[in-house]
């Protein structure tokens, strides 16, 4: 069975697997960088957010 590109469904090329070529590979990376694959989750309340935006004290 031929593996198909997850972006455009063309046959995957071994040099760019699982994608068909550089264009689809780059398009997938842009989706990751642009949070296009973000999953919905519960909202973060202020108490949870408080520790996320400050660096930890390692001393």
PDB file of N, CA, C and O in Angstrom, chain B, residues numbered from 101:
ATOM      1  N   UNK B 101       0.839  -1.178   0.000  1.00  0.00           N
ATOM      2  CA  UNK B 101       0.000   0.000   0.000  1.00  0.00           C
ATOM      3  C   UNK B 101       0.891   1.251   0.000  1.00  0.00           C
ATOM      4  O   UNK B 101       1.846   1.328   0.773  1.00  0.00           O
ATOM      5  N   UNK B 102       0.589   2.209  -0.843  1.00  0.00           N
ATOM      6  CA  UNK B 102       1.342   3.448  -0.951  1.00  0.00           C
ATOM      7  C   UNK B 102       0.906   4.416   0.138  1.00  0.00           C
ATOM      8  O   UNK B 102      -0.287   4.626   0.358  1.00  0.00           O
ATOM      9  N   UNK B 103       1.884   5.000   0.815  1.00  0.00           N
ATOM     10  CA  UNK B 103       1.579   6.000   1.835  1.00  0.00           C
ATOM     11  C   UNK B 103       1.223   7.305   1.140  1.00  0.00           C
ATOM     12  O   UNK B 103       1.885   7.704   0.181  1.00  0.00           O
ATOM     13  N   UNK B 104       0.180   7.966   1.621  1.00  0.00           N
ATOM     14  CA  UNK B 104      -0.267   9.217   1.029  1.00  0.00           C
ATOM     15  C   UNK B 104       0.111  10.397   1.915  1.00  0.00           C
ATOM     16  O   UNK B 104       0.149  10.295   3.142  1.00  0.00           O
ATOM     17  N   UNK B 105       0.384  11.504   1.267  1.00  0.00           N
ATOM     18  CA  UNK B 105       0.719  12.750   1.966  1.00  0.00           C
ATOM     19  C   UNK B 105      -0.476  13.181   2.820  1.00  0.00           C
ATOM     20  O   UNK B 105      -1.596  13.237   2.312  1.00  0.00           O
ATOM     21  N   UNK B 106      -0.266  13.488   4.103  1.00  0.00           N
ATOM     22  CA  UNK B 106      -1.376  13.903   4.961  1.00  0.00           C
ATOM     23  C   UNK B 106      -1.929  15.297   4.631  1.00  0.00           C
ATOM     24  O   UNK B 106      -3.002  15.663   5.109  1.00  0.00           O
ATOM     25  N   UNK B 107      -1.214  16.063   3.828  1.00  0.00           N
ATOM     26  CA  UNK B 107      -1.659  17.407   3.472  1.00  0.00           C
ATOM     27  C   UNK B 107      -2.496  17.403   2.189  1.00  0.00           C
ATOM     28  O   UNK B 107      -3.587  17.973   2.152  1.00  0.00           O
ATOM     29  N   UNK B 108      -1.976  16.752   1.131  1.00  0.00           N
ATOM     30  CA  UNK B 108      -2.665  16.827  -0.167  1.00  0.00           C
ATOM     31  C   UNK B 108      -3.096  15.476  -0.730  1.00  0.00           C
ATOM     32  O   UNK B 108      -3.751  15.432  -1.771  1.00  0.00           O
ATOM     33  N   UNK B 109      -2.748  14.383  -0.075  1.00  0.00           N
ATOM     34  CA  UNK B 109      -3.126  13.017  -0.460  1.00  0.00           C
ATOM     35  C   UNK B 109      -2.400  12.500  -1.706  1.00  0.00           C
ATOM     36  O   UNK B 109      -2.806  11.488  -2.277  1.00  0.00           O
ATOM     37  N   UNK B 110      -1.340  13.176  -2.132  1.00  0.00           N
ATOM     38  CA  UNK B 110      -0.505  12.662  -3.223  1.00  0.00           C
ATOM     39  C   UNK B 110       0.398  11.565  -2.645  1.00  0.00           C
ATOM     40  O   UNK B 110       0.597  11.516  -1.431  1.00  0.00           O
ATOM     41  N   UNK B 111       0.941  10.697  -3.481  1.00  0.00           N
ATOM     42  CA  UNK B 111       1.852   9.661  -2.961  1.00  0.00           C
ATOM     43  C   UNK B 111       3.063  10.302  -2.265  1.00  0.00           C
ATOM     44  O   UNK B 111       3.640  11.268  -2.764  1.00  0.00           O
ATOM     45  N   UNK B 112       3.430   9.752  -1.116  1.00  0.00           N
ATOM     46  CA  UNK B 112       4.564  10.267  -0.351  1.00  0.00           C
ATOM     47  C   UNK B 112       5.868   9.974  -1.071  1.00  0.00           C
ATOM     48  O   UNK B 112       6.004   8.945  -1.734  1.00  0.00           O
ATOM     49  N   UNK B 113       6.820  10.874  -0.940  1.00  0.00           N
ATOM     50  CA  UNK B 113       8.142  10.703  -1.544  1.00  0.00           C
ATOM     51  C   UNK B 113       9.115  10.322  -0.431  1.00  0.00           C
ATOM     52  O   UNK B 113       9.071  10.929   0.639  1.00  0.00           O
ATOM     53  N   UNK B 114       9.986   9.344  -0.642  1.00  0.00           N
ATOM     54  CA  UNK B 114      10.906   8.904   0.409  1.00  0.00           C
ATOM     55  C   UNK B 114      11.782  10.020   0.995  1.00  0.00           C
ATOM     56  O   UNK B 114      12.118   9.980   2.179  1.00  0.00           O
ATOM     57  N   UNK B 115      12.150  11.004   0.188  1.00  0.00           N
ATOM     58  CA  UNK B 115      12.996  12.100   0.681  1.00  0.00           C
ATOM     59  C   UNK B 115      12.252  13.042   1.631  1.00  0.00           C
ATOM     60  O   UNK B 115      12.875  13.773   2.401  1.00  0.00           O
ATOM     61  N   UNK B 116      10.926  13.021   1.573  1.00  0.00           N
ATOM     62  CA  UNK B 116      10.127  13.958   2.374  1.00  0.00           C
ATOM     63  C   UNK B 116       9.054  13.243   3.190  1.00  0.00           C
ATOM     64  O   UNK B 116       8.121  13.884   3.673  1.00  0.00           O
ATOM     65  N   UNK B 117       9.170  11.943   3.348  1.00  0.00           N
ATOM     66  CA  UNK B 117       8.145  11.146   4.033  1.00  0.00           C
ATOM     67  C   UNK B 117       7.808  11.738   5.387  1.00  0.00           C
ATOM     68  O   UNK B 117       8.709  12.181   6.100  1.00  0.00           O
ATOM     69  N   UNK B 118       6.554  11.759   5.757  1.00  0.00           N
ATOM     70  CA  UNK B 118       5.407  11.161   5.082  1.00  0.00           C
ATOM     71  C   UNK B 118       4.749  12.083   4.064  1.00  0.00           C
ATOM     72  O   UNK B 118       3.621  11.833   3.639  1.00  0.00           O
ATOM     73  N   UNK B 119       5.442  13.142   3.671  1.00  0.00           N
ATOM     74  CA  UNK B 119       4.876  14.117   2.737  1.00  0.00           C
ATOM     75  C   UNK B 119       5.306  13.827   1.304  1.00  0.00           C
ATOM     76  O   UNK B 119       6.233  13.053   1.068  1.00  0.00           O
ATOM     77  N   UNK B 120       4.617  14.464   0.344  1.00  0.00           N
ATOM     78  CA  UNK B 120       4.924  14.253  -1.071  1.00  0.00           C
ATOM     79  C   UNK B 120       6.109  15.094  -1.529  1.00  0.00           C
ATOM     80  O   UNK B 120       6.795  14.728  -2.484  1.00  0.00           O
ATOM     81  N   UNK B 121       6.352  16.201  -0.867  1.00  0.00           N
ATOM     82  CA  UNK B 121       7.438  17.087  -1.268  1.00  0.00           C
ATOM     83  C   UNK B 121       7.695  18.159  -0.237  1.00  0.00           C
ATOM     84  O   UNK B 121       7.065  18.201   0.820  1.00  0.00           O
ATOM     85  N   UNK B 122       8.632  19.022  -0.565  1.00  0.00           N
ATOM     86  CA  UNK B 122       9.055  20.077   0.354  1.00  0.00           C
ATOM     87  C   UNK B 122       7.917  21.051   0.683  1.00  0.00           C
ATOM     88  O   UNK B 122       7.819  21.530   1.813  1.00  0.00           O
ATOM     89  N   UNK B 123       7.063  21.344  -0.294  1.00  0.00           N
ATOM     90  CA  UNK B 123       5.962  22.290  -0.079  1.00  0.00           C
ATOM     91  C   UNK B 123       5.012  21.834   1.010  1.00  0.00           C
ATOM     92  O   UNK B 123       4.665  22.614   1.898  1.00  0.00           O
ATOM     93  N   UNK B 124       4.589  20.585   0.954  1.00  0.00           N
ATOM     94  CA  UNK B 124       3.673  20.063   1.972  1.00  0.00           C
ATOM     95  C   UNK B 124       4.371  19.911   3.313  1.00  0.00           C
ATOM     96  O   UNK B 124       3.756  20.109   4.360  1.00  0.00           O
ATOM     97  N   UNK B 125       5.635  19.565   3.288  1.00  0.00           N
ATOM     98  CA  UNK B 125       6.406  19.447   4.519  1.00  0.00           C
ATOM     99  C   UNK B 125       6.485  20.815   5.209  1.00  0.00           C
ATOM    100  O   UNK B 125       6.294  20.911   6.422  1.00  0.00           O
ATOM    101  N   UNK B 126       6.764  21.862   4.443  1.00  0.00           N
ATOM    102  CA  UNK B 126       6.835  23.214   4.991  1.00  0.00           C
ATOM    103  C   UNK B 126       5.465  23.696   5.461  1.00  0.00           C
ATOM    104  O   UNK B 126       5.364  24.366   6.488  1.00  0.00           O
ATOM    105  N   UNK B 127       4.414  23.359   4.719  1.00  0.00           N
ATOM    106  CA  UNK B 127       3.062  23.756   5.100  1.00  0.00           C
ATOM    107  C   UNK B 127       2.689  23.147   6.456  1.00  0.00           C
ATOM    108  O   UNK B 127       2.061  23.804   7.287  1.00  0.00           O
ATOM    109  N   UNK B 128       3.081  21.884   6.672  1.00  0.00           N
ATOM    110  CA  UNK B 128       2.823  21.225   7.952  1.00  0.00           C
ATOM    111  C   UNK B 128       3.578  21.930   9.083  1.00  0.00           C
ATOM    112  O   UNK B 128       3.019  22.153  10.156  1.00  0.00           O
ATOM    113  N   UNK B 129       4.836  22.278   8.846  1.00  0.00           N
ATOM    114  CA  UNK B 129       5.627  22.983   9.856  1.00  0.00           C
ATOM    115  C   UNK B 129       4.987  24.326  10.201  1.00  0.00           C
ATOM    116  O   UNK B 129       4.939  24.708  11.370  1.00  0.00           O
ATOM    117  N   UNK B 130       4.498  25.040   9.193  1.00  0.00           N
ATOM    118  CA  UNK B 130       3.848  26.328   9.449  1.00  0.00           C
ATOM    119  C   UNK B 130       2.587  26.157  10.282  1.00  0.00           C
ATOM    120  O   UNK B 130       2.272  27.017  11.104  1.00  0.00           O
ATOM    121  N   UNK B 131       1.869  25.070  10.085  1.00  0.00           N
ATOM    122  CA  UNK B 131       0.685  24.814  10.910  1.00  0.00           C
ATOM    123  C   UNK B 131       1.085  24.606  12.366  1.00  0.00           C
ATOM    124  O   UNK B 131       0.416  25.102  13.273  1.00  0.00           O
ATOM    125  N   UNK B 132       2.182  23.871  12.595  1.00  0.00           N
ATOM    126  CA  UNK B 132       2.662  23.669  13.972  1.00  0.00           C
ATOM    127  C   UNK B 132       3.092  24.997  14.581  1.00  0.00           C
ATOM    128  O   UNK B 132       2.728  25.304  15.716  1.00  0.00           O
ATOM    129  N   UNK B 133       3.856  25.781  13.843  1.00  0.00           N
ATOM    130  CA  UNK B 133       4.356  27.052  14.369  1.00  0.00           C
ATOM    131  C   UNK B 133       3.235  28.059  14.597  1.00  0.00           C
ATOM    132  O   UNK B 133       3.311  28.882  15.509  1.00  0.00           O
ATOM    133  N   UNK B 134       2.203  27.995  13.776  1.00  0.00           N
ATOM    134  CA  UNK B 134       1.067  28.911  13.911  1.00  0.00           C
ATOM    135  C   UNK B 134      -0.018  28.384  14.821  1.00  0.00           C
ATOM    136  O   UNK B 134      -1.113  28.944  14.867  1.00  0.00           O
ATOM    137  N   UNK B 135       0.266  27.314  15.549  1.00  0.00           N
ATOM    138  CA  UNK B 135      -0.674  26.689  16.473  1.00  0.00           C
ATOM    139  C   UNK B 135      -1.927  26.186  15.771  1.00  0.00           C
ATOM    140  O   UNK B 135      -3.003  26.157  16.369  1.00  0.00           O
ATOM    141  N   UNK B 136      -1.798  25.791  14.509  1.00  0.00           N
ATOM    142  CA  UNK B 136      -2.925  25.248  13.761  1.00  0.00           C
ATOM    143  C   UNK B 136      -3.345  23.872  14.240  1.00  0.00           C
ATOM    144  O   UNK B 136      -4.459  23.431  13.954  1.00  0.00           O
ATOM    145  N   UNK B 137      -2.474  23.189  14.961  1.00  0.00           N
ATOM    146  CA  UNK B 137      -2.791  21.866  15.480  1.00  0.00           C
ATOM    147  C   UNK B 137      -3.137  21.920  16.968  1.00  0.00           C
ATOM    148  O   UNK B 137      -3.147  20.889  17.641  1.00  0.00           O
ATOM    149  N   UNK B 138      -3.413  23.092  17.471  1.00  0.00           N
ATOM    150  CA  UNK B 138      -3.726  23.270  18.893  1.00  0.00           C
ATOM    151  C   UNK B 138      -5.010  22.512  19.240  1.00  0.00           C
ATOM    152  O   UNK B 138      -5.978  22.530  18.480  1.00  0.00           O
ATOM    153  N   UNK B 139      -5.003  21.851  20.391  1.00  0.00           N
ATOM    154  CA  UNK B 139      -6.171  21.128  20.869  1.00  0.00           C
ATOM    155  C   UNK B 139      -6.902  21.968  21.899  1.00  0.00           C
ATOM    156  O   UNK B 139      -6.275  22.634  22.722  1.00  0.00           O
ATOM    157  N   UNK B 140      -8.233  21.939  21.856  1.00  0.00           N
ATOM    158  CA  UNK B 140      -8.976  22.707  22.852  1.00  0.00           C
ATOM    159  C   UNK B 140      -8.807  22.090  24.232  1.00  0.00           C
ATOM    160  O   UNK B 140      -8.660  20.875  24.366  1.00  0.00           O
ATOM    161  N   UNK B 141      -8.826  22.909  25.226  1.00  0.00           N
ATOM    162  CA  UNK B 141      -8.693  22.444  26.595  1.00  0.00           C
ATOM    163  C   UNK B 141      -9.386  23.396  27.536  1.00  0.00           C
ATOM    164  O   UNK B 141      -9.951  24.400  27.101  1.00  0.00           O
ATOM    165  N   UNK B 142      -9.352  23.101  28.802  1.00  0.00           N
ATOM    166  CA  UNK B 142     -10.005  23.982  29.769  1.00  0.00           C
ATOM    167  C   UNK B 142      -9.272  25.325  29.847  1.00  0.00           C
ATOM    168  O   UNK B 142      -8.065  25.410  29.619  1.00  0.00           O
ATOM    169  N   UNK B 143     -10.015  26.336  30.165  1.00  0.00           N
ATOM    170  CA  UNK B 143      -9.423  27.670  30.316  1.00  0.00           C
ATOM    171  C   UNK B 143      -8.491  27.674  31.528  1.00  0.00           C
ATOM    172  O   UNK B 143      -8.747  26.992  32.520  1.00  0.00           O
ATOM    173  N   UNK B 144      -7.423  28.438  31.438  1.00  0.00           N
ATOM    174  CA  UNK B 144      -6.475  28.564  32.536  1.00  0.00           C
ATOM    175  C   UNK B 144      -6.897  29.753  33.382  1.00  0.00           C
ATOM    176  O   UNK B 144      -7.015  30.870  32.880  1.00  0.00           O
ATOM    177  N   UNK B 145      -7.123  29.510  34.665  1.00  0.00           N
ATOM    178  CA  UNK B 145      -7.509  30.615  35.539  1.00  0.00           C
ATOM    179  C   UNK B 145      -6.264  31.391  35.978  1.00  0.00           C
ATOM    180  O   UNK B 145      -5.138  30.952  35.743  1.00  0.00           O
ATOM    181  N   UNK B 146      -6.470  32.540  36.614  1.00  0.00           N
ATOM    182  CA  UNK B 146      -5.362  33.415  37.007  1.00  0.00           C
ATOM    183  C   UNK B 146      -4.373  32.727  37.937  1.00  0.00           C
ATOM    184  O   UNK B 146      -3.170  32.973  37.849  1.00  0.00           O
ATOM    185  N   UNK B 147      -4.860  31.875  38.820  1.00  0.00           N
ATOM    186  CA  UNK B 147      -3.994  31.188  39.770  1.00  0.00           C
ATOM    187  C   UNK B 147      -3.025  30.250  39.041  1.00  0.00           C
ATOM    188  O   UNK B 147      -1.846  30.183  39.389  1.00  0.00           O
ATOM    189  N   UNK B 148      -3.512  29.542  38.048  1.00  0.00           N
ATOM    190  CA  UNK B 148      -2.657  28.636  37.282  1.00  0.00           C
ATOM    191  C   UNK B 148      -1.678  29.419  36.403  1.00  0.00           C
ATOM    192  O   UNK B 148      -0.531  29.006  36.235  1.00  0.00           O
ATOM    193  N   UNK B 149      -2.123  30.537  35.849  1.00  0.00           N
ATOM    194  CA  UNK B 149      -1.321  31.347  34.945  1.00  0.00           C
ATOM    195  C   UNK B 149      -0.169  32.025  35.677  1.00  0.00           C
ATOM    196  O   UNK B 149       0.873  32.287  35.078  1.00  0.00           O
ATOM    197  N   UNK B 150      -0.342  32.308  36.949  1.00  0.00           N
ATOM    198  CA  UNK B 150       0.629  33.076  37.722  1.00  0.00           C
ATOM    199  C   UNK B 150       2.044  32.511  37.641  1.00  0.00           C
ATOM    200  O   UNK B 150       2.994  33.274  37.463  1.00  0.00           O
ATOM    201  N   UNK B 151       2.208  31.214  37.763  1.00  0.00           N
ATOM    202  CA  UNK B 151       3.536  30.617  37.752  1.00  0.00           C
ATOM    203  C   UNK B 151       4.081  30.371  36.360  1.00  0.00           C
ATOM    204  O   UNK B 151       5.263  30.058  36.219  1.00  0.00           O
ATOM    205  N   UNK B 152       3.262  30.500  35.324  1.00  0.00           N
ATOM    206  CA  UNK B 152       3.708  30.185  33.969  1.00  0.00           C
ATOM    207  C   UNK B 152       4.503  31.304  33.317  1.00  0.00           C
ATOM    208  O   UNK B 152       5.350  31.039  32.464  1.00  0.00           O
ATOM    209  N   UNK B 153       4.251  32.536  33.697  1.00  0.00           N
ATOM    210  CA  UNK B 153       4.914  33.641  33.018  1.00  0.00           C
ATOM    211  C   UNK B 153       6.146  34.172  33.753  1.00  0.00           C
ATOM    212  O   UNK B 153       6.755  35.147  33.314  1.00  0.00           O
ATOM    213  N   UNK B 154       6.515  33.542  34.862  1.00  0.00           N
ATOM    214  CA  UNK B 154       7.682  33.984  35.611  1.00  0.00           C
ATOM    215  C   UNK B 154       8.735  32.878  35.617  1.00  0.00           C
ATOM    216  O   UNK B 154       8.402  31.708  35.804  1.00  0.00           O
ATOM    217  N   UNK B 155      10.005  33.239  35.414  1.00  0.00           N
ATOM    218  CA  UNK B 155      11.057  32.207  35.491  1.00  0.00           C
ATOM    219  C   UNK B 155      11.199  31.687  36.912  1.00  0.00           C
ATOM    220  O   UNK B 155      10.997  32.419  37.882  1.00  0.00           O
ATOM    221  N   UNK B 156      11.551  30.408  37.018  1.00  0.00           N
ATOM    222  CA  UNK B 156      11.744  29.814  38.336  1.00  0.00           C
ATOM    223  C   UNK B 156      13.029  30.310  38.979  1.00  0.00           C
ATOM    224  O   UNK B 156      14.009  30.594  38.290  1.00  0.00           O
ATOM    225  N   UNK B 157      13.021  30.408  40.269  1.00  0.00           N
ATOM    226  CA  UNK B 157      14.208  30.792  41.020  1.00  0.00           C
ATOM    227  C   UNK B 157      15.031  29.525  41.250  1.00  0.00           C
ATOM    228  O   UNK B 157      14.619  28.652  42.013  1.00  0.00           O
ATOM    229  N   UNK B 158      16.188  29.417  40.598  1.00  0.00           N
ATOM    230  CA  UNK B 158      16.993  28.201  40.690  1.00  0.00           C
ATOM    231  C   UNK B 158      18.067  28.299  41.757  1.00  0.00           C
ATOM    232  O   UNK B 158      18.775  27.323  42.009  1.00  0.00           O
ATOM    233  N   UNK B 159      18.201  29.438  42.380  1.00  0.00           N
ATOM    234  CA  UNK B 159      19.259  29.607  43.406  1.00  0.00           C
ATOM    235  C   UNK B 159      18.851  29.042  44.731  1.00  0.00           C
ATOM    236  O   UNK B 159      19.620  29.102  45.691  1.00  0.00           O
TER     237      UNK B 159
END
